[in-house]
Each structure stands twice: as structure tokens, then as C-alpha cells.
Amino acid sequence: MKVYQSNEIKNISLLGSSGSGKTTLIEAMLYESGIIKRRGTVEGQNTVSDYFPVEHEYGYSVFSTVTHVEWNGKKLNIIDCPGSDDFIGGVITSLNVTDTAIILLNTPYGVEVGTQNHLRYTERFSKPVIFVANQLDHEKADFDQLLEQLKEQYGGKVVQIQFPLNTGAGFNAVIDVLKMKMYRWKPEGGAPEELEIPNEYKDKADDLHNKLVESAAEHDEELMEKYFEQGSLTEDEMRFGIRKGLVHRDMFPVFCVCSGRDMGVRRLMEFLGNVVPYVQDLPKPVTKDGTEVAPDATKPTSLFVFKTSIEPHIGEVSYFKVMSGKVHEGDDLVNVSRGTKERINQIFSVAGSLRDKVEELVAGDIGATVKLKETRTGNTLNAKGCEYEFPSISYPDPKFRRAIKAKNEADSEKLSEILTRMHEEDPTWIIEMSKELKQTIVYGQGEFHLRTLKWRIENNDKVMIDYIEPKIPYRETITKSARADYRHKKQSGGAGQFGEVHLIIEPYFEGMPTPDLYKFNGQEFKISVRDKQEIPLEWGGKLVFINSIVGGAIDARFLPAILKGILDKIEQGPLTGSYARDVRVIVYDGKMHPVDSNEISFRLAGRNAFSTAFKQASPKLLEPIYDVEVLAPSDRLGDVMSDLQGRRAIIMGMHSEKGFEKLTAKVPLKELSSYSTTLSSLTGGRASFTMKFASYELVPMDVQDKLLKEYEATQLERE
């Protein structure tokens, strides 16, 4: 295979909702470029892109797949991304290492929620976008309606390059207003006939051509002047203007294809090769220390590993982008992220399940290698003396959680190793060994995301697992002041134990003053602050510990032991055994023995005094509340709102956004257990949502009473 230079390489993300036909389009591109001799189908489970067993099981893409085609002297690296929102991690990974996005549209369904989500990510990463209308041969395909939706949402930036002569089963021709030609295909697709535009379409084509010329000229002053002088631009000048418009996201060209019948694919690839920006046309990637790195083959070698996967018959494959310099077989590189050395034994240019062995890749190119020892996703590999380190990819917060355990206890350690490996392969699978909940929690982007994890563990690793409802990480706090004392006394031969602690506890909030007088049952307790410690708790909130001992009632050396006793108990609140938080403790008196007092005595006395006071201070449960943002079609908004209100949600706001309704709410975590599944069911898969931790809030009394009864029942069972 030819070694392509940086100015011959284009890196492209292929995005689109599930069912838009991305895998089929990739198959047609590979076929047209000669990389494969026969086109596979998703139904036949023989496509180059969807080649993992789990993808065959479910019938659509689960992983982003790196492919490439060679077309007109250019190398187009195209990453086929999953359409389901559950696998959004593949989209984000791809956009981090590519320069342009194709958004494939399922014409019969118009602009879907998945389309919206992908558009938002291209905006976040400032990537040029090309819209491609697919499935124009579907009986319900309405290109004009699709175009209207696009223009309604994205305005004048949407510019037609092509329009179909007819849609539905008879689709076989488009008019290209950049080339000003008609392309017509035979039933088998492939290479089209290039014809003059029929007279009945000439006026429409001329009008769209002029609009395209105007849009191309707008992005360059010289072109604008030339357009004003001459009233037209050459094809090359239009390409230049379109490229500039793409770079600045001021122009979203629209193409037409029927990927299943291989119609329009060649022309799309020609446009990608000729017009899409090169790597050097776009903003340079930035290292952790803010250094811009140009894709320059003459500079030191630096690779960014953006994906690792365990693949059938091969093992671990590491996918990388050459950020700078060149990489060769046999190169010794340093993993600056981990401080280890790696040898690049083999280099591949990848097309899904197909791999071409190459000797060299240059800056801007994408490739793969195998069997690296210590390198993981997000690591940077450099030649000796190169100091670049690129930041890891940032992913959205998870939306679905389950506790996981091996059916066979003997497999627990093996399961832990598998989960660690799975997270490295897909960082949106997050694993937490929760000391608090005494469960292993797996987080993902949706139910299907975690179902995929289960399928892979059980079918690939042969470990049977169970998902169970995870416990909720409640917190306990107090709502009023209370006083308690406790004497620990033990005498059983030899040295005794003695410690007595008197303390006051009260709810704590940031910035609250310390009173100098408390009253309990008509008795006054004066406070003189001698020392104050604010202890941030790992699980949120604070414990404030005040020493108000006067007259040497307790020696200062025993105060740390009292604090340890309180911290022991704050990890297990009296209501449900949950962590406590936001409590101020004032130790104001006590007693000690000149011989029998020691640290353990005061630790126990502090623990029990705190426990007694906590129970008397009207303890309450706090529950985690999440900010939830739902993007739903207007016709399903009522159902979505009704469902949320049934989940104890507080609706915070609602507004229209590009044809959809955006609804924001605060929802208890307990009520979000299977929300992704319910939302999909309510809206026919046309809605999406995000969730992010907001705060801890008091649990309503009826809910608290129910939780307390459940906790008491579990405690009785243990007894």
C-alpha cells in the first residue's frame, strides 16, 4: 500500500441515527474503492464494519469501526460510529481524532433525535459537517420535507449540492449543481451515466447552482470580488470556497445517496477527496500543557492511542493517530502517560476486519498495532526526546446503573479483571467497587449498553453474571440540636478502661456562627471554643469538631481519639446505616482516670455519645438528586412530563430547540433506575436524555418511613 503524505489524508467520522445505513454506506465505499470484491449486508452478517459477534447478535453497530478507502490519490480514513445513544462514546472518540463529520440521514424519518445529538457533538468539537440523505428508494422517502427540516433547524448554512429526480422504488438519478450534471444509475448501481440536465429541471438546477456559488464566495474576499465582477466562479474556485465554509462551520452541504443500491457513493467519495478540508486546514490539536501540535511529518514522532479492543483471533489491538512525525515498524517509543517503553512491531492500515500491513504512517494518518504491553486508551507514545502528551478523551456522565455479581462466587476475581479490561476498551463503561453499598456497580449510557456488556462477559469470557438493582447511596443528617454523654468503664483484672465524654451536636451549614450558649431541658451549657477542625467527608458534606473542654476535664491528648470514635460512627448512620454528613460536634466536658484512661476508652466513649445524640437530633434521610435534561419530540411531550411527575420530579423549565422540546427537571436517583428504557418506550426511541448529579435533599416523610421499615426488615433477617 502506498504511503500517503499529510496533504493526501482526510479523516472523517460517519455519524447518524440507528438504521440510517452507515454500515451499508461503508460497505459500498469499500467496494467502489476495490478494497472488497463483494458487498456484504447487515442481514447477512458479513459486512466489513460490523464484525464482532455481539453486533451479529443484535443486528446493528455496537463499536466504532476504523476503515479507510483510497480514492483519486487520496486516503480517506472513515470511522463508522454506532447510531444508538447508548454507544455515544464511539462518536466522541471518533470526533476527537477526525477532521470532518458526515451525518447520514434516514430520509423517511427526517431529522431524528440521534441526528440532533450528533450535531451537538460536532458543534462542541468544531467539526465541519456534510449531510447525506440516504434511503431515497424507500416508499416513504420525502427529500423536500427532509430539506425543509434541515433548513428550519440550521438556516442558510444548509446548501444543496444535489437533489433527486424522484424518490421511492424508482429512485435512480440525481442532479449535481456543483458539477451541473445529471447522474443516472442502472439497477445494480455503481458507476453512473453522466448526462446533461433535462430541460424541465434546468431552471431549478440553475437557481441552486447560483445559490451554491454565492455561498462559496461568501467565505473568501477574493472569491467574493471575483463573483461580483464575473457573476460566476470556476468549479475549482467553488471547491475552495466550500472548503473554507466547511472549516468555519458556515456551510453544511447536502448530498443524496442510496447506499443499499450503491447509488451516489462514487460522487460522494470524489467530493470527500477533492473538497473536504485536509488535516492542516483545521485547528491544531493541543497537548496537556497547551502546546499546539501541527501534523508535520518532519517533526518528532508522537502517537495518540484513541481506542483499544480485544478482537477475534488477534487479541488486543491499539488504534492510534499519528499526531506528529512518522512511525515505522520496529520503532521504540516511550509511553509518556505511564512512563514505560513500547516497541511497534507491526503497523496496519485498517478497514474494519481487514488489515493491510504497512511499513510507515505519517502525521495525520490513522492506523493500528497489536500486542502493546502497557499502553491503554488515551495514552501518548513518543519518540525519545519528544515531550508531547495529549489529554484523555472526556465522555458524558452515565445514565444507567446496575449492581453486578458473578453467579458463581469462585468467578468473582475473574469478573473483576474482565470489568477492568472492558472499561479500558470502552471508557463509558464505568466500574465502581462501592465500599459504602457493598456492591460492584457498573455504569453505562443505557440499558442496552449494559446488556451488551453482559452478553460479552457471558459469551466471550464464559462467566455467568447477574444484574441486580443497586442500592441508593443515601445520606443521613440531623435537623435539630441534641446533647448526650457516655461513660465507658471496664474493670476485669489488670489495667482498666475509663473515659467519659459530654457533647452537643447540631446541623451544620457553611458559614454558620458558633453560639456561646445552649439550652437543653432548662439547663444552660456555656461554650468556649478552644480548637476547631473542619473535616471534609469523602462522601460529601462536612464534620465540624469543636473542642470546648475547660479546666482540664479531658486531657488534650485524648481529643483525637474522641474524634476517631465519632468518625467511626458517622460512617454508619442509625436510620439506614448510610453515611452521615453536615454535623457539628462540640465536646464540652468529660472525665478521665489518672491510671485507666487511654485512647481506646475515649474512642468508644466518643462513638457512643455521638450515636446517642444523633438519634435524639431528629435524624433525616437525604437522597441524591440529579439534573435531568430530556430532548423529546413535541407530540410526545405530554407523556414524558406525566412520567417524570410520577417519578417525584420537579420540572425546572421547558423550551423548544430545533424542532424538539427540551425539558429540564430535578429527579431523585431512586426514580431513575430504568428511565432510559421507559423514555425509549414512551417516544418510540425518538427521545434522549442526560443526567448529572446535582445535590442531596431531604427525603419526603412517606418515602423515609418506607425505607426505614425496609432497613429494619433486613436487619431482622441478619439477626
PEHUFEN-V587748 format. One record per backbone hydrogen bond with DSSP energy under -1.0 kcal/mol. NH is the residue of the N-H (numbers start at 1). CO is the residue of the C=O. E is the energy in kcal/mol with one decimal. If there is no record, write none. Layout:
nh={NH & NH}
co={CO & CO}
e={E & E}
This chain:
nh={8 & 9 & 10 & 12 & 13 & 14 & 15 & 20 & 25 & 26 & 27 & 28 & 29 & 30 & 31 & 32 & 33 & 34 & 35 & 36 & 46 & 51 & 56 & 57 & 58 & 59 & 65 & 67 & 69 & 71 & 74 & 75 & 76 & 77 & 78 & 79 & 80 & 81 & 87 & 88 & 90 & 92 & 93 & 94 & 95 & 96 & 97 & 98 & 99 & 100 & 101 & 102 & 103 & 104 & 105 & 107 & 107 & 109 & 110 & 116 & 117 & 118 & 119 & 120 & 121 & 122 & 123 & 124 & 125 & 127 & 130 & 131 & 132 & 133 & 134 & 138 & 141 & 146 & 147 & 148 & 149 & 150 & 151 & 152 & 153 & 154 & 155 & 157 & 158 & 159 & 161 & 162 & 163 & 165 & 168 & 171 & 174 & 175 & 176 & 177 & 180 & 181 & 182 & 183 & 184 & 185 & 189 & 190 & 193 & 195 & 201 & 202 & 205 & 206 & 207 & 208 & 209 & 210 & 211 & 212 & 213 & 214 & 215 & 216 & 217 & 218 & 220 & 224 & 225 & 226 & 227 & 228 & 229 & 230 & 231 & 238 & 239 & 240 & 241 & 242 & 243 & 244 & 245 & 246 & 247 & 248 & 249 & 250 & 252 & 254 & 255 & 257 & 258 & 261 & 262 & 263 & 268 & 269 & 270 & 271 & 272 & 273 & 274 & 275 & 276 & 281 & 287 & 288 & 290 & 293 & 296 & 299 & 302 & 303 & 304 & 305 & 306 & 307 & 309 & 311 & 314 & 315 & 317 & 318 & 319 & 320 & 321 & 322 & 323 & 324 & 325 & 327 & 329 & 330 & 331 & 333 & 334 & 335 & 336 & 336 & 339 & 340 & 342 & 344 & 345 & 348 & 349 & 351 & 352 & 353 & 354 & 356 & 358 & 361 & 363 & 364 & 365 & 367 & 368 & 369 & 371 & 378 & 379 & 381 & 382 & 383 & 386 & 399 & 400 & 402 & 403 & 404 & 405 & 407 & 411 & 412 & 415 & 416 & 417 & 418 & 419 & 420 & 421 & 422 & 423 & 424 & 425 & 426 & 429 & 430 & 432 & 434 & 434 & 438 & 439 & 441 & 442 & 443 & 444 & 450 & 451 & 452 & 453 & 454 & 455 & 456 & 457 & 458 & 459 & 460 & 461 & 463 & 466 & 468 & 474 & 475 & 476 & 477 & 479 & 480 & 482 & 484 & 486 & 488 & 490 & 497 & 498 & 499 & 500 & 501 & 502 & 503 & 504 & 505 & 506 & 508 & 512 & 518 & 520 & 523 & 525 & 527 & 530 & 531 & 533 & 535 & 537 & 540 & 543 & 544 & 545 & 546 & 547 & 548 & 558 & 559 & 562 & 563 & 564 & 565 & 566 & 567 & 568 & 569 & 570 & 572 & 573 & 577 & 580 & 581 & 583 & 584 & 585 & 586 & 587 & 588 & 589 & 591 & 597 & 602 & 603 & 604 & 605 & 606 & 607 & 608 & 609 & 610 & 611 & 612 & 613 & 614 & 615 & 616 & 617 & 620 & 622 & 623 & 625 & 626 & 627 & 628 & 629 & 630 & 631 & 632 & 636 & 637 & 640 & 641 & 642 & 643 & 644 & 645 & 646 & 647 & 648 & 649 & 650 & 652 & 653 & 655 & 657 & 660 & 661 & 662 & 663 & 664 & 665 & 666 & 667 & 669 & 671 & 672 & 675 & 678 & 679 & 680 & 681 & 682 & 683 & 685 & 686 & 688 & 690 & 692 & 694 & 695 & 697 & 699 & 704 & 705 & 706 & 707 & 708 & 709 & 710 & 711 & 712 & 713 & 714 & 715 & 716 & 717 & 718 & 719}
co={5 & 6 & 75 & 77 & 100 & 79 & 102 & 17 & 21 & 22 & 23 & 24 & 25 & 26 & 27 & 28 & 29 & 31 & 30 & 30 & 41 & 49 & 52 & 53 & 54 & 55 & 80 & 78 & 76 & 74 & 71 & 8 & 69 & 10 & 67 & 12 & 65 & 14 & 84 & 85 & 87 & 88 & 89 & 90 & 91 & 92 & 94 & 94 & 11 & 11 & 128 & 13 & 130 & 15 & 132 & 105 & 134 & 106 & 106 & 112 & 113 & 114 & 115 & 116 & 117 & 118 & 119 & 120 & 121 & 122 & 101 & 253 & 103 & 255 & 105 & 135 & 138 & 142 & 143 & 144 & 145 & 146 & 147 & 148 & 149 & 150 & 151 & 154 & 155 & 252 & 254 & 254 & 175 & 173 & 136 & 168 & 183 & 163 & 181 & 161 & 176 & 176 & 195 & 174 & 193 & 172 & 186 & 262 & 184 & 182 & 198 & 199 & 201 & 202 & 203 & 204 & 205 & 206 & 207 & 208 & 209 & 210 & 211 & 212 & 213 & 214 & 217 & 220 & 221 & 222 & 223 & 224 & 225 & 226 & 227 & 234 & 235 & 236 & 237 & 238 & 239 & 240 & 241 & 242 & 243 & 244 & 246 & 245 & 157 & 159 & 131 & 133 & 263 & 258 & 259 & 258 & 264 & 265 & 266 & 267 & 268 & 269 & 270 & 271 & 271 & 278 & 291 & 389 & 287 & 285 & 294 & 296 & 324 & 381 & 321 & 379 & 319 & 319 & 317 & 315 & 311 & 311 & 309 & 369 & 307 & 367 & 304 & 365 & 302 & 302 & 296 & 361 & 359 & 344 & 328 & 342 & 382 & 340 & 334 & 380 & 335 & 335 & 333 & 331 & 343 & 368 & 356 & 354 & 66 & 48 & 351 & 349 & 347 & 327 & 325 & 322 & 362 & 320 & 348 & 318 & 316 & 305 & 376 & 303 & 334 & 301 & 383 & 444 & 444 & 442 & 468 & 440 & 466 & 464 & 408 & 409 & 411 & 412 & 413 & 414 & 415 & 416 & 417 & 418 & 419 & 420 & 421 & 422 & 426 & 443 & 441 & 432 & 439 & 434 & 434 & 432 & 402 & 430 & 400 & 446 & 447 & 448 & 449 & 450 & 451 & 452 & 453 & 454 & 455 & 456 & 456 & 457 & 405 & 403 & 472 & 622 & 579 & 620 & 617 & 617 & 505 & 503 & 501 & 499 & 497 & 490 & 596 & 488 & 591 & 486 & 589 & 484 & 586 & 482 & 584 & 582 & 509 & 525 & 523 & 520 & 518 & 516 & 547 & 547 & 545 & 543 & 541 & 537 & 535 & 583 & 533 & 585 & 531 & 587 & 555 & 556 & 558 & 559 & 560 & 561 & 562 & 563 & 564 & 565 & 566 & 569 & 578 & 573 & 570 & 476 & 542 & 506 & 544 & 504 & 546 & 502 & 502 & 500 & 593 & 598 & 599 & 600 & 601 & 602 & 603 & 604 & 605 & 606 & 607 & 608 & 609 & 610 & 611 & 612 & 614 & 477 & 475 & 697 & 695 & 667 & 692 & 665 & 690 & 663 & 688 & 661 & 633 & 634 & 636 & 637 & 638 & 639 & 640 & 641 & 642 & 644 & 645 & 644 & 666 & 664 & 664 & 662 & 660 & 657 & 632 & 655 & 630 & 653 & 628 & 650 & 626 & 624 & 668 & 669 & 672 & 674 & 675 & 676 & 677 & 678 & 679 & 680 & 683 & 631 & 629 & 627 & 625 & 625 & 623 & 621 & 700 & 701 & 702 & 703 & 704 & 705 & 706 & 707 & 708 & 709 & 710 & 711 & 712 & 713 & 714 & 715}
e={-2.4 & -1.1 & -2.6 & -3.4 & -2.9 & -2.9 & -3.4 & -1.9 & -2.3 & -2.6 & -1.9 & -2.0 & -2.4 & -2.7 & -2.0 & -2.8 & -2.0 & -1.2 & -1.7 & -1.3 & -1.6 & -1.4 & -1.6 & -2.2 & -1.9 & -2.2 & -2.7 & -2.0 & -1.9 & -2.5 & -1.4 & -2.9 & -3.0 & -2.9 & -1.8 & -2.7 & -2.6 & -2.2 & -1.8 & -1.4 & -1.5 & -2.2 & -2.5 & -2.0 & -2.5 & -1.2 & -1.3 & -1.1 & -2.5 & -1.3 & -2.7 & -3.3 & -3.0 & -3.2 & -3.0 & -1.3 & -1.6 & -2.0 & -1.1 & -2.1 & -2.7 & -2.3 & -2.5 & -2.2 & -1.7 & -2.2 & -2.0 & -2.2 & -2.1 & -2.6 & -2.4 & -2.7 & -2.3 & -3.1 & -2.8 & -1.5 & -1.9 & -2.0 & -2.8 & -2.1 & -2.2 & -2.3 & -2.5 & -2.4 & -1.7 & -2.8 & -2.0 & -1.3 & -1.6 & -1.7 & -2.2 & -1.4 & -1.6 & -2.2 & -2.8 & -2.3 & -2.1 & -2.8 & -3.0 & -2.9 & -1.6 & -1.4 & -3.1 & -2.9 & -2.0 & -2.9 & -2.5 & -2.9 & -3.4 & -3.3 & -1.7 & -1.2 & -2.5 & -2.9 & -2.4 & -2.4 & -2.6 & -2.4 & -2.0 & -2.2 & -2.6 & -2.6 & -2.4 & -2.5 & -2.4 & -1.7 & -1.7 & -2.3 & -2.5 & -2.4 & -2.7 & -2.3 & -2.2 & -3.0 & -2.6 & -2.4 & -2.2 & -2.2 & -2.3 & -2.9 & -2.6 & -2.0 & -2.2 & -2.6 & -2.4 & -1.6 & -1.7 & -2.6 & -4.0 & -1.7 & -2.5 & -2.9 & -2.6 & -1.1 & -1.0 & -2.1 & -1.7 & -2.3 & -2.2 & -2.2 & -2.4 & -2.5 & -2.4 & -3.0 & -1.2 & -1.8 & -2.5 & -3.1 & -1.9 & -2.6 & -2.4 & -1.4 & -2.1 & -3.3 & -2.3 & -2.7 & -1.4 & -1.3 & -2.0 & -3.0 & -1.9 & -2.3 & -3.0 & -2.9 & -3.2 & -2.6 & -2.1 & -2.8 & -2.1 & -1.5 & -2.6 & -2.5 & -1.4 & -4.0 & -1.8 & -3.2 & -3.3 & -3.6 & -1.2 & -1.5 & -2.2 & -1.2 & -2.9 & -2.9 & -1.1 & -2.5 & -2.9 & -3.2 & -3.0 & -1.4 & -2.3 & -3.0 & -2.4 & -1.9 & -1.4 & -3.6 & -2.3 & -2.4 & -2.0 & -2.3 & -1.7 & -3.3 & -1.9 & -2.5 & -2.7 & -2.5 & -2.2 & -2.8 & -1.9 & -2.1 & -2.5 & -2.7 & -1.8 & -2.5 & -2.6 & -1.8 & -2.8 & -2.0 & -1.7 & -2.2 & -2.6 & -1.8 & -2.0 & -2.7 & -2.2 & -1.6 & -1.7 & -2.8 & -2.3 & -2.0 & -2.6 & -1.1 & -2.3 & -1.5 & -1.0 & -3.1 & -3.1 & -2.8 & -2.7 & -1.8 & -2.4 & -2.2 & -1.5 & -2.2 & -2.4 & -2.3 & -2.4 & -2.6 & -2.7 & -2.4 & -1.2 & -1.7 & -2.6 & -2.4 & -2.3 & -2.3 & -2.5 & -2.4 & -2.0 & -1.4 & -2.3 & -2.3 & -2.2 & -3.5 & -2.6 & -2.6 & -1.2 & -2.0 & -2.0 & -2.3 & -2.7 & -2.7 & -2.2 & -2.7 & -1.8 & -2.0 & -1.9 & -2.1 & -2.4 & -2.0 & -2.8 & -2.2 & -3.0 & -1.3 & -2.6 & -3.0 & -2.2 & -2.1 & -2.0 & -2.4 & -2.9 & -3.1 & -2.7 & -3.0 & -2.2 & -1.2 & -1.9 & -2.4 & -2.2 & -2.1 & -2.0 & -2.6 & -2.2 & -1.6 & -2.1 & -1.8 & -3.3 & -1.4 & -3.1 & -2.1 & -1.5 & -2.8 & -3.3 & -3.1 & -2.5 & -1.5 & -1.3 & -1.4 & -1.3 & -1.7 & -2.3 & -2.2 & -2.1 & -2.6 & -2.2 & -2.3 & -2.3 & -2.2 & -2.1 & -2.3 & -2.4 & -2.7 & -1.8 & -1.0 & -1.2 & -2.8 & -3.8 & -3.0 & -3.3 & -2.9 & -3.2 & -3.3 & -2.4 & -3.1 & -3.0 & -2.5 & -1.8 & -1.4 & -2.1 & -2.8 & -2.4 & -2.2 & -2.3 & -2.4 & -1.5 & -1.5 & -1.3 & -1.7 & -2.4 & -2.6 & -1.6 & -2.1 & -3.5 & -1.3 & -3.2 & -3.2 & -2.8 & -2.4 & -2.5 & -2.3 & -2.6 & -2.6 & -1.3 & -2.0 & -1.3 & -2.1 & -3.2 & -1.8 & -2.1 & -2.8 & -1.8 & -2.3 & -1.1 & -2.0 & -2.0 & -1.9 & -2.8 & -1.5 & -2.2 & -2.5 & -2.7 & -2.8 & -1.6 & -2.3 & -2.6 & -2.0 & -2.1 & -2.4 & -2.6 & -2.1 & -1.9 & -2.1 & -2.1 & -2.0 & -1.6 & -1.4}
